[in-house]
């Protein structure tokens, strides 16, 4: 039997990106990416972030590196940012990666979004 708290389980693994949080999802998590860009995400959606200087890489979902099966989402995200100096290099570095993911890349004031092939 469903209760009123079951609303928190609607729309699993989904997210909303915009200028303000989607307040109609009261149980969802809230993240600030930049002063004018925020994410509201389902409680079960994995989100991890690594930042260095004026750059950041934010992972939504799950990512796997078949060449480094022991690495988790955070380690892969961190390596992508540290081992690549541009947005284009980061994109190329994801070609062999698997999973179901979206990345947000921030460099200074610029923010880019890209995702896996599915």
Secondary structure, 3 states (H helix, E strand, C coil): CCCHHHHHHCCCCCEEEECCCCCCCCCCEEEEEECCEEEEECCCCCEEEEEECCEEEEEEEEEEECCCCCCCHHHHHHHHHHCCCCHHHHHHHCCCEEEEEEEEEEECCEEEEEECCC
